[in-house]
Amino acid sequence: MPKFPGLSGKEIIRALEKLGFRVARQSGSHVLMKRGEKGCVVPNHKEVKVGTVNGVLRQADISPEEFQKALSD
């Protein structure tokens, strides 16, 4: 399972957009992203902890490998 150290909220949002998610709304520093019925909340911080990134991937129902591929594209 890949690890995702040092990712920012902007990088996570960009990768999720490549996977078909769109920004639904933002409340403070948290961005709600949706793809169909699936949604996830991304903290728009300078650095997001690894456990939080894994939680976002679980919410979005995305595999770590799929997310890693979107990050590297």
Steps between C-alpha positions, in 0.01 A plus 500: 500500500653833397565768759418863430726719713503875460196546276318831506125541475539655154693195374233265634221705341683508166546120502134442590392730216703282261299203633169667414417678826384861500496762774144514634556765767747634751451584866801673648808292422305183418397418144215259424564306180244282321493240224148376449372387839849465649645793690797584718622791708853624430674733747659778296815526714868543414573145614245224557595209727528151351213363709274781380589430136411134553169607654422717198572205269266276703224764480552535126520121449829529312790257525839640604651374173236684294565818701879463460456474121289819496765680707781407260310594180 
